[in-house]
Amino acid sequence: MMSRKSKIRTLDLSTPRESATLEDRALRPAQKRLLKGFLSLQDIDCRRANGKCSFFDRLAEQRIVWRELLELELQSMRGHI
């Protein structure tokens, strides 16, 4: 299962300050997108563990992963210009 403490996770989504919630924090747009994607994938992972993963969950999972892969590719290309 995915978790915020996963060693693979490199989303720069540090633990929020005690006085602030995730909604109150000033996150960059990329961080917001990654957080939303991470939470969606975590939800899909929970449904999969319970045997309730639907076709639409798999499509959403693929869309999230491909979106981030394409973004990484764009960042890589911008860095080499």
Secondary structure as GFF3:
##gff-version 3
##sequence-region A 1 81
A	DSSP	alpha_helix	29	49	.	.	.	ID=ss1
A	DSSP	alpha_helix	55	79	.	.	.	ID=ss2
###
